[in-house]
Amino acid sequence: MKRYLASAGLCVLAATAAAQSSTGADQSVVVPAQKQSQLVRKLISPQEFYQYQGSYALSNGQTLTLSRKAVRLYAQIGQQPRQEVQWYGDGRFSAADGSLAMNIVWIDDDTATGDLNYMPSLAGAQPVHASLTLASR
């Protein structure tokens, strides 16, 4: 009887060890890390946004238009669909999905310059990097 219990116990231990060794190599745990954003979204008053709203001529010949609807800010490049952007202060705007980022710098009261990086959502479209200047308000 003691041999029977001892052999049964060894079989259980051997089966457990074999199960752990066979699945241990195949299993992995993926822990997603949150992307740390250095930019902190800020609220922009209508008076502050007035400085930025309007059309900007891009160095690639297209036009960037910044507009506002209620509390949401939008950017549209050429005939692309407009997309919501967020303001991060000091003339920095970015789309939530990261497809658009721009920086607008005012040199004086009526002269603006800056740069724009854009990844169009259309299939086969190339990324855009362009400098911008104020076209109209």
N, CA, C and O atoms as a GROMACS GRO file, in nm:
protein
  548
    1MET      N    1   0.081  -0.119   0.000
    1MET     CA    2   0.000   0.000   0.000
    1MET      C    3   0.086   0.126   0.000
    1MET      O    4   0.055   0.224  -0.068
    2LYS      N    5   0.196   0.121   0.078
    2LYS     CA    6   0.284   0.237   0.082
    2LYS      C    7   0.348   0.260  -0.054
    2LYS      O    8   0.367   0.374  -0.096
    3ARG      N    9   0.382   0.149  -0.122
    3ARG     CA   10   0.441   0.162  -0.256
    3ARG      C   11   0.340   0.223  -0.353
    3ARG      O   12   0.375   0.305  -0.438
    4TYR      N   13   0.214   0.181  -0.339
    4TYR     CA   14   0.111   0.233  -0.428
    4TYR      C   15   0.093   0.384  -0.408
    4TYR      O   16   0.086   0.457  -0.506
    5LEU      N   17   0.087   0.431  -0.285
    5LEU     CA   18   0.072   0.573  -0.257
    5LEU      C   19   0.197   0.651  -0.300
    5LEU      O   20   0.186   0.762  -0.352
    6ALA      N   21   0.314   0.592  -0.277
    6ALA     CA   22   0.438   0.660  -0.316
    6ALA      C   23   0.448   0.670  -0.467
    6ALA      O   24   0.488   0.775  -0.519
    7SER      N   25   0.412   0.565  -0.540
    7SER     CA   26   0.419   0.571  -0.686
    7SER      C   27   0.313   0.664  -0.742
    7SER      O   28   0.338   0.733  -0.841
    8ALA      N   29   0.195   0.668  -0.681
    8ALA     CA   30   0.090   0.760  -0.725
    8ALA      C   31   0.134   0.904  -0.702
    8ALA      O   32   0.112   0.990  -0.787
    9GLY      N   33   0.195   0.931  -0.589
    9GLY     CA   34   0.246   1.066  -0.559
    9GLY      C   35   0.354   1.108  -0.656
    9GLY      O   36   0.356   1.223  -0.700
   10LEU      N   37   0.444   1.017  -0.690
   10LEU     CA   38   0.550   1.048  -0.787
   10LEU      C   39   0.492   1.076  -0.925
   10LEU      O   40   0.539   1.165  -0.996
   11CYS      N   41   0.389   1.000  -0.963
   11CYS     CA   42   0.325   1.023  -1.094
   11CYS      C   43   0.261   1.161  -1.100
   11CYS      O   44   0.271   1.231  -1.201
   12VAL      N   45   0.195   1.201  -0.990
   12VAL     CA   46   0.132   1.332  -0.986
   12VAL      C   47   0.238   1.441  -0.993
   12VAL      O   48   0.221   1.538  -1.068
   13LEU      N   49   0.345   1.429  -0.919
   13LEU     CA   50   0.452   1.528  -0.924
   13LEU      C   51   0.517   1.535  -1.061
   13LEU      O   52   0.548   1.643  -1.110
   14ALA      N   53   0.538   1.420  -1.124
   14ALA     CA   54   0.598   1.416  -1.256
   14ALA      C   55   0.506   1.481  -1.359
   14ALA      O   56   0.552   1.553  -1.447
   15ALA      N   57   0.376   1.455  -1.348
   15ALA     CA   58   0.281   1.515  -1.442
   15ALA      C   59   0.274   1.666  -1.424
   15ALA      O   60   0.267   1.740  -1.522
   16THR      N   61   0.278   1.712  -1.299
   16THR     CA   62   0.275   1.856  -1.272
   16THR      C   63   0.401   1.923  -1.324
   16THR      O   64   0.395   2.030  -1.385
   17ALA      N   65   0.514   1.862  -1.302
   17ALA     CA   66   0.640   1.918  -1.350
   17ALA      C   67   0.644   1.922  -1.502
   17ALA      O   68   0.693   2.019  -1.560
   18ALA      N   69   0.594   1.818  -1.566
   18ALA     CA   70   0.593   1.814  -1.712
   18ALA      C   71   0.499   1.920  -1.768
   18ALA      O   72   0.530   1.984  -1.868
   19ALA      N   73   0.385   1.940  -1.703
   19ALA     CA   74   0.290   2.042  -1.750
   19ALA      C   75   0.350   2.182  -1.736
   19ALA      O   76   0.333   2.265  -1.824
   20GLN      N   77   0.420   2.208  -1.626
   20GLN     CA   78   0.480   2.339  -1.606
   20GLN      C   79   0.593   2.365  -1.704
   20GLN      O   80   0.607   2.476  -1.754
   21SER      N   81   0.672   2.265  -1.730
   21SER     CA   82   0.785   2.286  -1.821
   21SER      C   83   0.740   2.300  -1.965
   21SER      O   84   0.805   2.371  -2.042
   22SER      N   85   0.630   2.234  -2.003
   22SER     CA   86   0.587   2.244  -2.142
   22SER      C   87   0.517   2.376  -2.170
   22SER      O   88   0.529   2.430  -2.280
   23THR      N   89   0.444   2.430  -2.074
   23THR     CA   90   0.374   2.556  -2.097
   23THR      C   91   0.458   2.676  -2.056
   23THR      O   92   0.432   2.786  -2.104
   24GLY      N   93   0.555   2.660  -1.971
   24GLY     CA   94   0.636   2.772  -1.923
   24GLY      C   95   0.715   2.838  -2.033
   24GLY      O   96   0.733   2.960  -2.030
   25ALA      N   97   0.763   2.763  -2.132
   25ALA     CA   98   0.842   2.819  -2.240
   25ALA      C   99   0.754   2.892  -2.341
   25ALA      O  100   0.799   2.984  -2.408
   26ASP      N  101   0.627   2.850  -2.351
   26ASP     CA  102   0.538   2.906  -2.451
   26ASP      C  103   0.461   3.028  -2.401
   26ASP      O  104   0.410   3.106  -2.481
   27GLN      N  105   0.453   3.044  -2.273
   27GLN     CA  106   0.374   3.153  -2.218
   27GLN      C  107   0.459   3.278  -2.201
   27GLN      O  108   0.577   3.272  -2.164
   28SER      N  109   0.397   3.390  -2.229
   28SER     CA  110   0.461   3.517  -2.202
   28SER      C  111   0.354   3.616  -2.160
   28SER      O  112   0.237   3.603  -2.198
   29VAL      N  113   0.393   3.709  -2.084
   29VAL     CA  114   0.301   3.812  -2.037
   29VAL      C  115   0.344   3.944  -2.096
   29VAL      O  116   0.459   3.986  -2.081
   30VAL      N  117   0.251   4.010  -2.164
   30VAL     CA  118   0.278   4.140  -2.223
   30VAL      C  119   0.211   4.245  -2.135
   30VAL      O  120   0.090   4.242  -2.114
   31VAL      N  121   0.290   4.335  -2.086
   31VAL     CA  122   0.239   4.443  -2.002
   31VAL      C  123   0.255   4.572  -2.080
   31VAL      O  124   0.366   4.622  -2.096
   32PRO      N  125   0.143   4.627  -2.130
   32PRO     CA  126   0.156   4.752  -2.207
   32PRO      C  127   0.196   4.869  -2.118
   32PRO      O  128   0.144   4.886  -2.008
   33ALA      N  129   0.287   4.946  -2.168
   33ALA     CA  130   0.331   5.066  -2.096
   33ALA      C  131   0.256   5.186  -2.151
   33ALA      O  132   0.233   5.195  -2.272
   34GLN      N  133   0.220   5.275  -2.067
   34GLN     CA  134   0.154   5.396  -2.112
   34GLN      C  135   0.258   5.491  -2.169
   34GLN      O  136   0.366   5.509  -2.113
   35LYS      N  137   0.223   5.550  -2.282
   35LYS     CA  138   0.313   5.645  -2.346
   35LYS      C  139   0.314   5.774  -2.264
   35LYS      O  140   0.210   5.833  -2.237
   36GLN      N  141   0.432   5.815  -2.227
   36GLN     CA  142   0.445   5.938  -2.151
   36GLN      C  143   0.444   6.056  -2.247
   36GLN      O  144   0.528   6.066  -2.336
   37SER      N  145   0.352   6.143  -2.229
   37SER     CA  146   0.344   6.263  -2.313
   37SER      C  147   0.409   6.379  -2.241
   37SER      O  148   0.379   6.407  -2.125
   38GLN      N  149   0.499   6.444  -2.310
   38GLN     CA  150   0.564   6.560  -2.251
   38GLN      C  151   0.476   6.684  -2.261
   38GLN      O  152   0.495   6.781  -2.189
   39LEU      N  153   0.379   6.678  -2.352
   39LEU     CA  154   0.290   6.791  -2.370
   39LEU      C  155   0.166   6.774  -2.283
   39LEU      O  156   0.113   6.664  -2.271
   40VAL      N  157   0.122   6.881  -2.224
   40VAL     CA  158   0.002   6.880  -2.142
   40VAL      C  159  -0.101   6.968  -2.212
   40VAL      O  160  -0.078   7.086  -2.236
   41ARG      N  161  -0.214   6.908  -2.244
   41ARG     CA  162  -0.320   6.981  -2.313
   41ARG      C  163  -0.369   7.094  -2.225
   41ARG      O  164  -0.387   7.079  -2.104
   42LYS      N  165  -0.391   7.210  -2.289
   42LYS     CA  166  -0.439   7.328  -2.217
   42LYS      C  167  -0.568   7.376  -2.282
   42LYS      O  168  -0.595   7.348  -2.399
   43LEU      N  169  -0.644   7.447  -2.206
   43LEU     CA  170  -0.763   7.511  -2.261
   43LEU      C  171  -0.722   7.645  -2.319
   43LEU      O  172  -0.636   7.714  -2.265
   44ILE      N  173  -0.784   7.681  -2.429
   44ILE     CA  174  -0.753   7.808  -2.493
   44ILE      C  175  -0.880   7.892  -2.498
   44ILE      O  176  -0.986   7.843  -2.536
   45SER      N  177  -0.868   8.016  -2.460
   45SER     CA  178  -0.984   8.104  -2.460
   45SER      C  179  -1.011   8.149  -2.604
   45SER      O  180  -0.922   8.145  -2.688
   46PRO      N  181  -1.134   8.193  -2.631
   46PRO     CA  182  -1.163   8.244  -2.766
   46PRO      C  183  -1.071   8.360  -2.805
   46PRO      O  184  -1.034   8.372  -2.922
   47GLN      N  185  -1.034   8.443  -2.710
   47GLN     CA  186  -0.946   8.555  -2.739
   47GLN      C  187  -0.806   8.506  -2.778
   47GLN      O  188  -0.745   8.560  -2.870
   48GLU      N  189  -0.757   8.406  -2.708
   48GLU     CA  190  -0.626   8.351  -2.743
   48GLU      C  191  -0.631   8.281  -2.878
   48GLU      O  192  -0.539   8.296  -2.959
   49PHE      N  193  -0.739   8.205  -2.904
   49PHE     CA  194  -0.748   8.132  -3.030
   49PHE      C  195  -0.762   8.227  -3.148
   49PHE      O  196  -0.719   8.194  -3.259
   50TYR      N  197  -0.819   8.343  -3.128
   50TYR     CA  198  -0.834   8.441  -3.236
   50TYR      C  199  -0.699   8.470  -3.301
   50TYR      O  200  -0.692   8.494  -3.422
   51GLN      N  201  -0.594   8.468  -3.223
   51GLN     CA  202  -0.460   8.493  -3.276
   51GLN      C  203  -0.419   8.386  -3.378
   51GLN      O  204  -0.345   8.414  -3.472
   52TYR      N  205  -0.467   8.263  -3.359
   52TYR     CA  206  -0.424   8.152  -3.445
   52TYR      C  207  -0.523   8.117  -3.555
   52TYR      O  208  -0.482   8.062  -3.658
   53GLN      N  209  -0.651   8.146  -3.538
   53GLN     CA  210  -0.749   8.104  -3.638
   53GLN      C  211  -0.725   8.173  -3.771
   53GLN      O  212  -0.679   8.287  -3.776
   54GLY      N  213  -0.757   8.102  -3.878
   54GLY     CA  214  -0.738   8.156  -4.011
   54GLY      C  215  -0.666   8.058  -4.100
   54GLY      O  216  -0.657   7.940  -4.069
   55SER      N  217  -0.616   8.107  -4.212
   55SER     CA  218  -0.549   8.024  -4.311
   55SER      C  219  -0.400   8.052  -4.314
   55SER      O  220  -0.357   8.166  -4.297
   56TYR      N  221  -0.324   7.948  -4.336
   56TYR     CA  222  -0.178   7.956  -4.343
   56TYR      C  223  -0.132   7.892  -4.473
   56TYR      O  224  -0.174   7.781  -4.506
   57ALA      N  225  -0.046   7.960  -4.545
   57ALA     CA  226   0.012   7.904  -4.668
   57ALA      C  227   0.126   7.810  -4.628
   57ALA      O  228   0.214   7.847  -4.550
   58LEU      N  229   0.124   7.689  -4.682
   58LEU     CA  230   0.229   7.591  -4.653
   58LEU      C  231   0.332   7.592  -4.764
   58LEU      O  232   0.302   7.628  -4.878
   59SER      N  233   0.453   7.553  -4.731
   59SER     CA  234   0.562   7.555  -4.830
   59SER      C  235   0.540   7.454  -4.943
   59SER      O  236   0.605   7.464  -5.046
   60ASN      N  237   0.449   7.358  -4.925
   60ASN     CA  238   0.422   7.261  -5.032
   60ASN      C  239   0.306   7.305  -5.122
   60ASN      O  240   0.262   7.228  -5.207
   61GLY      N  241   0.257   7.428  -5.104
   61GLY     CA  242   0.152   7.482  -5.190
   61GLY      C  243   0.011   7.464  -5.133
   61GLY      O  244  -0.082   7.525  -5.184
   62GLN      N  245  -0.006   7.383  -5.033
   62GLN     CA  246  -0.138   7.362  -4.973
   62GLN      C  247  -0.166   7.472  -4.871
   62GLN      O  248  -0.080   7.554  -4.840
   63THR      N  249  -0.289   7.471  -4.820
   63THR     CA  250  -0.330   7.569  -4.721
   63THR      C  251  -0.376   7.498  -4.595
   63THR      O  252  -0.452   7.401  -4.602
   64LEU      N  253  -0.330   7.544  -4.481
   64LEU     CA  254  -0.375   7.496  -4.351
   64LEU      C  255  -0.476   7.596  -4.297
   64LEU      O  256  -0.450   7.716  -4.294
   65THR      N  257  -0.592   7.546  -4.255
   65THR     CA  258  -0.694   7.632  -4.198
   65THR      C  259  -0.723   7.588  -4.056
   65THR      O  260  -0.752   7.471  -4.031
   66LEU      N  261  -0.714   7.681  -3.962
   66LEU     CA  262  -0.748   7.656  -3.822
   66LEU      C  263  -0.882   7.722  -3.793
   66LEU      O  264  -0.902   7.840  -3.822
   67SER      N  265  -0.973   7.645  -3.734
   67SER     CA  266  -1.106   7.698  -3.702
   67SER      C  267  -1.150   7.645  -3.566
   67SER      O  268  -1.088   7.557  -3.508
   68ARG      N  269  -1.259   7.702  -3.519
   68ARG     CA  270  -1.313   7.665  -3.387
   68ARG      C  271  -1.463   7.647  -3.401
   68ARG      O  272  -1.529   7.722  -3.473
   69LYS      N  273  -1.515   7.546  -3.332
   69LYS     CA  274  -1.660   7.526  -3.325
   69LYS      C  275  -1.692   7.496  -3.179
   69LYS      O  276  -1.658   7.389  -3.129
   70ALA      N  277  -1.755   7.588  -3.113
   70ALA     CA  278  -1.783   7.581  -2.968
   70ALA      C  279  -1.650   7.572  -2.894
   70ALA      O  280  -1.571   7.666  -2.902
   71VAL      N  281  -1.622   7.465  -2.824
   71VAL     CA  282  -1.497   7.453  -2.749
   71VAL      C  283  -1.395   7.364  -2.819
   71VAL      O  284  -1.288   7.338  -2.763
   72ARG      N  285  -1.425   7.319  -2.940
   72ARG     CA  286  -1.335   7.230  -3.013
   72ARG      C  287  -1.257   7.308  -3.119
   72ARG      O  288  -1.311   7.398  -3.184
   73LEU      N  289  -1.131   7.272  -3.136
   73LEU     CA  290  -1.043   7.335  -3.235
   73LEU      C  291  -1.022   7.237  -3.349
   73LEU      O  292  -1.011   7.116  -3.327
   74TYR      N  293  -1.017   7.289  -3.472
   74TYR     CA  294  -1.003   7.203  -3.590
   74TYR      C  295  -0.893   7.256  -3.682
   74TYR      O  296  -0.869   7.376  -3.691
   75ALA      N  297  -0.827   7.162  -3.750
   75ALA     CA  298  -0.728   7.195  -3.852
   75ALA      C  299  -0.765   7.119  -3.978
   75ALA      O  300  -0.807   7.004  -3.973
   76GLN      N  301  -0.749   7.186  -4.092
   76GLN     CA  302  -0.775   7.122  -4.221
   76GLN      C  303  -0.664   7.162  -4.316
   76GLN      O  304  -0.629   7.279  -4.330
   77ILE      N  305  -0.609   7.061  -4.382
   77ILE     CA  306  -0.503   7.085  -4.480
   77ILE      C  307  -0.558   7.055  -4.618
   77ILE      O  308  -0.597   6.942  -4.648
   78GLY      N  309  -0.561   7.158  -4.702
   78GLY     CA  310  -0.612   7.142  -4.838
   78GLY      C  311  -0.753   7.084  -4.837
   78GLY      O  312  -0.842   7.133  -4.768
   79GLN      N  313  -0.772   6.976  -4.916
   79GLN     CA  314  -0.902   6.911  -4.927
   79GLN      C  315  -0.915   6.791  -4.831
   79GLN      O  316  -1.014   6.719  -4.835
   80GLN      N  317  -0.815   6.771  -4.746
   80GLN     CA  318  -0.822   6.662  -4.648
   80GLN      C  319  -0.937   6.689  -4.552
   80GLN      O  320  -0.978   6.804  -4.535
   81PRO      N  321  -0.990   6.585  -4.488
   81PRO     CA  322  -1.094   6.609  -4.388
   81PRO      C  323  -1.038   6.689  -4.271
   81PRO      O  324  -0.922   6.671  -4.232
   82ARG      N  325  -1.119   6.777  -4.215
   82ARG     CA  326  -1.072   6.851  -4.099
   82ARG      C  327  -1.064   6.756  -3.981
   82ARG      O  328  -1.140   6.659  -3.973
   83GLN      N  329  -0.973   6.784  -3.891
   83GLN     CA  330  -0.960   6.699  -3.773
   83GLN      C  331  -0.942   6.784  -3.649
   83GLN      O  332  -0.887   6.894  -3.653
   84GLU      N  333  -0.990   6.729  -3.539
   84GLU     CA  334  -0.982   6.802  -3.413
   84GLU      C  335  -0.838   6.805  -3.365
   84GLU      O  336  -0.766   6.705  -3.373
   85VAL      N  337  -0.797   6.921  -3.316
   85VAL     CA  338  -0.662   6.937  -3.261
   85VAL      C  339  -0.672   6.989  -3.119
   85VAL      O  340  -0.776   7.041  -3.076
   86GLN      N  341  -0.564   6.973  -3.047
   86GLN     CA  342  -0.556   7.021  -2.910
   86GLN      C  343  -0.444   7.123  -2.901
   86GLN      O  344  -0.343   7.113  -2.972
   87TRP      N  345  -0.461   7.218  -2.814
   87TRP     CA  346  -0.362   7.325  -2.795
   87TRP      C  347  -0.278   7.291  -2.674
   87TRP      O  348  -0.332   7.252  -2.570
   88TYR      N  349  -0.147   7.306  -2.687
   88TYR     CA  350  -0.055   7.276  -2.578
   88TYR      C  351   0.020   7.400  -2.531
   88TYR      O  352   0.118   7.390  -2.456
   89GLY      N  353  -0.024   7.515  -2.574
   89GLY     CA  354   0.040   7.639  -2.534
   89GLY      C  355   0.151   7.680  -2.627
   89GLY      O  356   0.206   7.597  -2.700
   90ASP      N  357   0.185   7.806  -2.626
   90ASP     CA  358   0.295   7.861  -2.706
   90ASP      C  359   0.287   7.826  -2.854
   90ASP      O  360   0.390   7.800  -2.917
   91GLY      N  361   0.168   7.824  -2.910
   91GLY     CA  362   0.151   7.799  -3.054
   91GLY      C  363   0.163   7.654  -3.095
   91GLY      O  364   0.172   7.626  -3.215
   92ARG      N  365   0.164   7.562  -3.001
   92ARG     CA  366   0.177   7.419  -3.034
   92ARG      C  367   0.040   7.354  -3.036
   92ARG      O  368  -0.037   7.362  -2.940
   93PHE      N  369   0.010   7.288  -3.148
   93PHE     CA  370  -0.114   7.216  -3.166
   93PHE      C  371  -0.081   7.075  -3.211
   93PHE      O  372   0.021   7.051  -3.276
   94SER      N  373  -0.170   6.980  -3.176
   94SER     CA  374  -0.148   6.842  -3.217
   94SER      C  375  -0.282   6.770  -3.223
   94SER      O  376  -0.372   6.798  -3.144
   95ALA      N  377  -0.294   6.677  -3.318
   95ALA     CA  378  -0.412   6.592  -3.324
   95ALA      C  379  -0.399   6.483  -3.218
   95ALA      O  380  -0.288   6.443  -3.183
   96ALA      N  381  -0.512   6.437  -3.168
   96ALA     CA  382  -0.510   6.337  -3.062
   96ALA      C  383  -0.445   6.207  -3.108
   96ALA      O  384  -0.382   6.138  -3.029
   97ASP      N  385  -0.461   6.173  -3.237
   97ASP     CA  386  -0.403   6.048  -3.287
   97ASP      C  387  -0.257   6.062  -3.329
   97ASP      O  388  -0.196   5.966  -3.374
   98GLY      N  389  -0.202   6.181  -3.315
   98GLY     CA  390  -0.061   6.203  -3.347
   98GLY      C  391  -0.032   6.222  -3.494
   98GLY      O  392   0.084   6.233  -3.533
   99SER      N  393  -0.135   6.227  -3.578
   99SER     CA  394  -0.113   6.239  -3.722
   99SER      C  395  -0.078   6.381  -3.766
   99SER      O  396  -0.034   6.403  -3.879
  100LEU      N  397  -0.096   6.477  -3.678
  100LEU     CA  398  -0.069   6.616  -3.713
  100LEU      C  399  -0.007   6.687  -3.593
  100LEU      O  400  -0.055   6.674  -3.481
  101ALA      N  401   0.099   6.761  -3.619
  101ALA     CA  402   0.162   6.843  -3.515
  101ALA      C  403   0.210   6.971  -3.581
  101ALA      O  404   0.269   6.969  -3.689
  102MET      N  405   0.183   7.083  -3.516
  102MET     CA  406   0.228   7.210  -3.573
  102MET      C  407   0.271   7.304  -3.464
  102MET      O  408   0.230   7.294  -3.348
  103ASN      N  409   0.355   7.396  -3.504
  103ASN     CA  410   0.404   7.500  -3.415
  103ASN      C  411   0.394   7.632  -3.490
  103ASN      O  412   0.454   7.648  -3.597
  104ILE      N  413   0.321   7.725  -3.434
  104ILE     CA  414   0.302   7.855  -3.498
  104ILE      C  415   0.369   7.961  -3.410
  104ILE      O  416   0.340   7.971  -3.291
  105VAL      N  417   0.458   8.038  -3.471
  105VAL     CA  418   0.532   8.140  -3.398
  105VAL      C  419   0.497   8.276  -3.458
  105VAL      O  420   0.509   8.298  -3.578
  106TRP      N  421   0.455   8.367  -3.371
  106TRP     CA  422   0.424   8.503  -3.416
  106TRP      C  423   0.549   8.588  -3.399
  106TRP      O  424   0.605   8.599  -3.290
  107ILE      N  425   0.592   8.650  -3.510
  107ILE     CA  426   0.710   8.735  -3.509
  107ILE      C  427   0.671   8.874  -3.460
  107ILE      O  428   0.743   8.935  -3.380
  108ASP      N  429   0.561   8.924  -3.508
  108ASP     CA  430   0.505   9.050  -3.458
  108ASP      C  431   0.354   9.036  -3.468
  108ASP      O  432   0.304   8.925  -3.482
  109ASP      N  433   0.279   9.144  -3.460
  109ASP     CA  434   0.134   9.135  -3.455
  109ASP      C  435   0.069   9.072  -3.577
  109ASP      O  436  -0.040   9.014  -3.565
  110ASP      N  437   0.131   9.080  -3.694
  110ASP     CA  438   0.064   9.028  -3.813
  110ASP      C  439   0.151   8.935  -3.897
  110ASP      O  440   0.118   8.908  -4.013
  111THR      N  441   0.260   8.885  -3.844
  111THR     CA  442   0.346   8.795  -3.918
  111THR      C  443   0.365   8.666  -3.839
  111THR      O  444   0.409   8.667  -3.724
  112ALA      N  445   0.331   8.554  -3.903
  112ALA     CA  446   0.346   8.424  -3.837
  112ALA      C  447   0.431   8.333  -3.923
  112ALA      O  448   0.432   8.343  -4.046
  113THR      N  449   0.502   8.246  -3.858
  113THR     CA  450   0.581   8.145  -3.925
  113THR      C  451   0.573   8.019  -3.840
  113THR      O  452   0.518   8.022  -3.730
  114GLY      N  453   0.625   7.910  -3.888
  114GLY     CA  454   0.623   7.787  -3.809
  114GLY      C  455   0.645   7.665  -3.895
  114GLY      O  456   0.691   7.675  -4.009
  115ASP      N  457   0.611   7.549  -3.840
  115ASP     CA  458   0.626   7.426  -3.916
  115ASP      C  459   0.511   7.331  -3.885
  115ASP      O  460   0.442   7.345  -3.784
  116LEU      N  461   0.493   7.235  -3.976
  116LEU     CA  462   0.383   7.142  -3.967
  116LEU      C  463   0.432   7.004  -4.008
  116LEU      O  464   0.503   6.990  -4.107
  117ASN      N  465   0.395   6.902  -3.932
  117ASN     CA  466   0.419   6.763  -3.968
  117ASN      C  467   0.284   6.694  -3.972
  117ASN      O  468   0.206   6.703  -3.878
  118TYR      N  469   0.258   6.623  -4.084
  118TYR     CA  470   0.126   6.566  -4.105
  118TYR      C  471   0.137   6.432  -4.174
  118TYR      O  472   0.211   6.417  -4.272
  119MET      N  473   0.063   6.333  -4.125
  119MET     CA  474   0.054   6.204  -4.188
  119MET      C  475  -0.089   6.189  -4.240
  119MET      O  476  -0.180   6.163  -4.161
  120PRO      N  477  -0.111   6.205  -4.371
  120PRO     CA  478  -0.247   6.197  -4.427
  120PRO      C  479  -0.310   6.061  -4.401
  120PRO      O  480  -0.241   5.959  -4.396
  121SER      N  481  -0.441   6.060  -4.384
  121SER     CA  482  -0.513   5.935  -4.357
  121SER      C  483  -0.543   5.859  -4.485
  121SER      O  484  -0.587   5.744  -4.479
  122LEU      N  485  -0.522   5.918  -4.600
  122LEU     CA  486  -0.549   5.851  -4.726
  122LEU      C  487  -0.444   5.745  -4.755
  122LEU      O  488  -0.326   5.765  -4.730
  123ALA      N  489  -0.489   5.631  -4.807
  123ALA     CA  490  -0.397   5.522  -4.838
  123ALA      C  491  -0.297   5.566  -4.943
  123ALA      O  492  -0.334   5.628  -5.043
  124GLY      N  493  -0.172   5.534  -4.921
  124GLY     CA  494  -0.066   5.566  -5.016
  124GLY      C  495  -0.016   5.708  -5.010
  124GLY      O  496   0.077   5.743  -5.083
  125ALA      N  497  -0.074   5.791  -4.926
  125ALA     CA  498  -0.031   5.930  -4.916
  125ALA      C  499   0.101   5.937  -4.839
  125ALA      O  500   0.125   5.860  -4.746
  126GLN      N  501   0.184   6.030  -4.879
  126GLN     CA  502   0.315   6.048  -4.817
  126GLN      C  503   0.307   6.144  -4.699
  126GLN      O  504   0.224   6.236  -4.701
  127PRO      N  505   0.391   6.126  -4.597
  127PRO     CA  506   0.394   6.222  -4.486
  127PRO      C  507   0.432   6.361  -4.536
  127PRO      O  508   0.507   6.375  -4.633
  128VAL      N  509   0.381   6.462  -4.471
  128VAL     CA  510   0.406   6.600  -4.512
  128VAL      C  511   0.484   6.671  -4.401
  128VAL      O  512   0.446   6.666  -4.284
  129HIS      N  513   0.592   6.736  -4.440
  129HIS     CA  514   0.661   6.829  -4.350
  129HIS      C  515   0.669   6.961  -4.427
  129HIS      O  516   0.726   6.966  -4.536
  130ALA      N  517   0.613   7.065  -4.370
  130ALA     CA  518   0.610   7.192  -4.440
  130ALA      C  519   0.628   7.306  -4.341
  130ALA      O  520   0.594   7.295  -4.224
  131SER      N  521   0.684   7.415  -4.392
  131SER     CA  522   0.686   7.536  -4.312
  131SER      C  523   0.561   7.615  -4.348
  131SER      O  524   0.503   7.595  -4.454
  132LEU      N  525   0.520   7.704  -4.259
  132LEU     CA  526   0.397   7.779  -4.285
  132LEU      C  527   0.417   7.926  -4.261
  132LEU      O  528   0.503   7.968  -4.184
  133THR      N  529   0.336   8.004  -4.331
  133THR     CA  530   0.330   8.148  -4.312
  133THR      C  531   0.183   8.188  -4.313
  133THR      O  532   0.100   8.118  -4.373
  134LEU      N  533   0.150   8.297  -4.250
  134LEU     CA  534   0.012   8.343  -4.244
  134LEU      C  535  -0.036   8.383  -4.382
  134LEU      O  536   0.029   8.463  -4.450
  135ALA      N  537  -0.151   8.328  -4.424
  135ALA     CA  538  -0.207   8.365  -4.554
  135ALA      C  539  -0.320   8.466  -4.536
  135ALA      O  540  -0.323   8.568  -4.604
  136SER      N  541  -0.413   8.437  -4.444
  136SER     CA  542  -0.524   8.531  -4.419
  136SER      C  543  -0.588   8.497  -4.286
  136SER      O  544  -0.571   8.388  -4.231
  137ARG      N  545  -0.662   8.593  -4.235
  137ARG     CA  546  -0.736   8.571  -4.110
  137ARG      C  547  -0.882   8.560  -4.139
  137ARG      O  548  -0.962   8.541  -4.048
   0.00000   0.00000   0.00000
